[in-house]
Amino acid sequence: MLGPDVIRLVSACSKLATLATLREVAADPESVTLMDRYTYCQYAAVRLQQATNEDFLRRLNRALPTPDLTVFLDVDPAGAQRRIERRGIDRESIDFLASYRRAYLSLPEFDSFVVVDGNGGREAVQRALREVVASALDLRVSLPRTPSVSAADAGR
């Protein structure tokens, strides 16, 4: 019914409404905002769905702050599929996951992303993420230890 351009526009407007509140927070040098998605997700989805309105969406979002740190959690598509299926909420094909990964890798901003290997166990990935964030925030404190993870949870 709706083409990819309309779907991406509706999604981008919804995200813009949410992110617009960040401008005030981002102006405070003492604040830290953590998000699991940003405009880059929209642009990758545009490329994945072969929509033609990426330039328009970028203009729409140009007033939003540029993140100080963007972490790309890189997970092998087959491993990502196993995790999604284990979660039991939804399903994604390996082709879709590989295509989405390629869409992210093709973004012009990707060179500024910090890539974290997400293929390890939960504890290793959490440790890597903590180290990246601590470094970006110039934290000189020791990082908290992660709670112990059972062998059954290690692959999630």
C-alpha positions in Angstrom: 0.0 0.0 0.0 2.5 2.6 1.1 5.9 2.7 -0.7 9.2 2.8 1.0 9.5 6.6 0.7 6.3 7.2 2.7 7.1 4.5 5.3 10.6 6.0 5.8 9.2 9.5 6.0 6.6 8.5 8.6 9.2 6.7 10.6 11.7 9.5 10.4 9.1 12.1 11.5 8.2 10.0 14.5 11.9 9.6 15.4 12.4 13.4 14.8 9.6 14.2 17.3 11.3 12.0 19.9 14.8 13.3 19.2 13.9 17.0 19.0 13.8 17.1 22.8 17.5 16.2 22.8 18.6 19.6 21.6 18.2 21.2 25.0 19.8 18.2 26.8 22.7 18.1 24.4 23.4 21.8 25.0 24.3 20.9 28.7 28.0 19.9 28.7 27.4 17.9 31.9 24.6 15.7 30.4 24.9 12.2 28.9 22.2 10.8 26.7 22.3 7.1 25.7 20.1 5.9 22.8 19.8 2.5 21.1 18.8 4.1 17.8 19.5 7.4 16.1 19.0 8.9 12.6 21.6 6.6 11.2 19.1 3.8 11.7 16.7 5.7 9.4 19.3 6.2 6.7 20.3 2.6 6.8 16.7 1.6 6.5 16.3 3.9 3.5 19.2 2.2 1.8 17.9 -1.3 2.7 14.4 -0.6 1.4 15.7 1.3 -1.6 13.7 4.4 -0.8 14.7 7.5 -2.7 14.3 10.2 0.0 17.5 9.9 2.0 18.6 13.4 1.1 15.2 14.8 2.2 15.4 12.9 5.5 18.9 14.2 6.1 17.7 17.8 5.6 14.7 17.1 7.9 17.1 15.9 10.6 19.9 18.5 10.2 18.9 20.5 13.3 19.5 17.4 15.5 22.8 17.2 17.4 25.6 15.1 16.0 26.4 12.3 18.6 29.8 12.6 20.3 30.0 8.8 20.1 28.2 6.3 17.9 28.9 2.6 18.6 28.2 0.0 16.0 27.7 -3.3 17.6 28.8 -5.6 14.8 27.3 -9.1 14.9 27.7 -11.8 12.3 24.2 -12.1 10.6 24.0 -15.8 11.4 24.8 -15.1 15.1 22.3 -12.2 15.1 19.6 -14.5 13.7 20.2 -17.1 16.4 19.9 -14.4 19.1 16.7 -13.1 17.6 15.1 -16.5 17.4 16.2 -17.4 20.9 14.6 -14.2 22.1 11.3 -15.5 20.6 9.7 -12.2 19.8 10.3 -11.9 16.0 12.2 -13.5 13.1 14.6 -12.1 10.6 16.3 -13.9 7.6 20.0 -14.0 7.4 19.7 -12.2 4.0 17.8 -9.3 5.7 20.3 -9.0 8.5 23.3 -9.1 6.1 21.6 -6.5 3.9 20.9 -4.3 6.9 24.5 -4.6 8.0 25.7 -3.6 4.5 23.4 -0.6 4.6 25.0 0.6 7.8 28.5 0.0 6.5 27.6 2.1 3.4 26.7 5.2 5.4 29.0 8.1 4.9 29.1 8.5 8.7 30.2 5.0 9.3 33.9 5.9 9.4 33.2 7.9 12.5 31.5 5.0 14.3 33.4 3.0 16.9 32.9 -0.7 15.9 32.6 -3.2 18.8 32.7 -6.9 18.0 29.3 -8.1 19.2 30.0 -11.8 18.5 31.4 -12.7 21.9 29.5 -13.7 25.0 27.5 -11.2 26.9 30.2 -10.4 29.5 32.9 -9.8 26.8 30.6 -7.5 24.7 29.5 -5.6 27.8 33.2 -5.1 28.9 34.1 -3.8 25.4 31.1 -1.4 25.4 32.0 -0.1 28.8 35.6 0.5 27.8 34.5 2.4 24.7 32.1 4.6 26.6 34.5 5.2 29.5 37.2 6.3 27.0 34.7 8.6 25.2 33.7 10.2 28.5 37.3 10.3 29.6 36.5 8.4 32.8 39.4 7.6 34.9 37.5 5.3 37.3 37.6 1.6 37.2 34.6 0.1 35.4 32.1 -1.9 37.4 32.3 -5.6 37.1 29.5 -7.3 35.2 27.4 -9.7 37.2 28.4 -13.3 36.6 26.7 -14.9 33.6 25.6 -18.5 33.5 26.9 -20.7 30.6 23.3 -20.7 29.3 23.2 -16.9 29.1 26.7 -16.5 27.7 25.6 -16.8 24.1 22.7 -14.4 24.2 
